[in-house]
Amino acid sequence: MWPNASSLGPCFRPMNITLEERRLIASPWFAASFCLVGLASNLLALSVLMGARQGSSQSRSSFLTFLCGLVLTDFMGLLVTGAIVVTQHFVLFEWQAVDPGCSLCHFMGVIMVFFGLCPLLLGAAMASERFLGITRPFSRPATASQRRAWTTVGLVWASALALGLLPLLGVGHYTVQYPGSWCFLTLGTDPGDVAFGLLFALLGSISVGMSFLLNTISVATLCHVYHGQATAQQRPRDCEVEMMVQLMGIMVVASICWMPLLVFIAQTVLRSPPAMSPTGQLSRPTERQLLIYLRVATWNQILDPWVYILFRRAVIQRFYPRLSTRSRSLSLQPQLTRRSTIH
């Protein structure tokens, strides 16, 4: 693949960086603290979610199932990738010496793609679930909502894993990235690298765009019903508002954290002249940009649990006392039913 492929595995590209530069770029204490804060945040969110699921309604139980899947994914992503990256930062091992056959690099590449796409796909799935729950409240059997939610989470995990395995099947390559502490897809000119990079970027961008569209419609529907002529008992329950606030927060966090990296990947693999030289080397500014965007994307795994923790009804009521502490017995379903019978 590259001039050094005959002596080393296919995951190694030319990278002119000294040990001193690696020490300056990669702080082991910052990486360890980052992972510990993320793991603690997700564990806290999981414990709060477990308590919230007890006695919740069917629609809220389904939403909380998706949230459990999202927080669990973020937790495992930080745990697995953090174990590799933090170890590398502390030991500063040479990847060629530790993993000459590229098995560890391929593993890390797969989990980077998997744990990167899962939050975006789960966000789109949650937006779809709330869209149907708000605009088509009678289109789904309530008794199967939680089972369907776990099935959807499983399908998302399977889809993200299938995409992550494509480079191992010959579509694209995983290579060690600057400063030599992580592996990710290759921003090269090989047709497989271009196809895989575009597939990753487009799938992530479509998920964000789908979340934005469906959440906008759901919020507009809630606002229309809430400010309509219906009685107070027919207005949306507080939990409907709470779920949409949380979902909008998750969407905003995912957009801010992931869109810069997704756009950068698409732009780089389509750049003319190519960003990568025939020897497999990227310019130092391009390598640094990729590292910065990846670090920004990683914040998504820390911020996701705090969106749920901070945007709960009990917290929102402190800033918006008008939000009733009493769950109303009726939701927006009677209002939507009345509108449908008129038409």
QUICOR-V627293 format. One record per run of one state. SS is the DSSP state (alpha for helix, beta for strand, coil for the rest). FROM is the first residue (numbers start at 0). LEN is the number of residues. If there is no record, write none. Layout:
ss = <SS | SS>
from = <FROM | FROM>
len = <LEN | LEN>
This chain:
ss = <coil | alpha | coil | alpha | coil | alpha | coil | alpha | coil | alpha | coil | alpha | coil | alpha | coil | alpha | coil | beta | coil | beta | coil | alpha | coil | alpha | coil | alpha | coil | beta | coil | beta | coil | alpha | coil | alpha | coil | alpha | coil | alpha | coil>
from = <0 | 2 | 6 | 18 | 25 | 27 | 53 | 57 | 91 | 94 | 98 | 102 | 135 | 141 | 164 | 165 | 169 | 173 | 177 | 181 | 185 | 190 | 226 | 231 | 234 | 237 | 269 | 275 | 276 | 281 | 282 | 283 | 298 | 299 | 310 | 312 | 319 | 332 | 342>
len = <2 | 4 | 12 | 7 | 2 | 26 | 4 | 34 | 3 | 4 | 4 | 33 | 6 | 23 | 1 | 4 | 4 | 4 | 4 | 4 | 5 | 36 | 5 | 3 | 3 | 32 | 6 | 1 | 5 | 1 | 1 | 15 | 1 | 11 | 2 | 7 | 13 | 10 | 1>
